Amino acid sequence: MRLRVEFTTEPFDLEEAPAHAVAAREVIQKAQLDAVDVGPFGNTAEGDADEVLTAVAALLRDALGSGATRVSLQVNVIGEDAP
């Protein structure tokens, strides 16, 4: 099964990326995921379910540990296995 994750971290800072946003992005960029798109207000990545779920656990841990007060995320089944 393939999954797509979309996420944002808060609080926002329009001047400079906060430590929690950087931590979450680094997790996603280092993971074995496809179609990684990192932006100022949202981030997405796709990959094998096990890889995505492992990355999501790490990004939650790292973002919250770096000062995030909220992490919003959505995970969707994509590709041939999608219902």
Steps between C-alpha positions, in 0.01 A plus 500: 500500500618853419421800715517876459558719806432872518601695810557840656646602833412798718557763620580671171778754460492693174852639549693175555420129508458397866709215641197269508429556130864436410506183711186361333626582152836337567329177605298491179794593278719226653232230484477256209198680352400615151353825374623703796379860475605736778336841512454792738143406601476131425703194419416179316666168431403159365631153550458147622265482799768377741740778399233772523377382839854480635572851372175636648589363844846659479372835375245517783763418758758743359259788427335484842840463664617813316216723617202432275170569673298336224570259218223461245526205269300299257585156369333361187522166323608564141575308185375161389406384849279799573132408557 
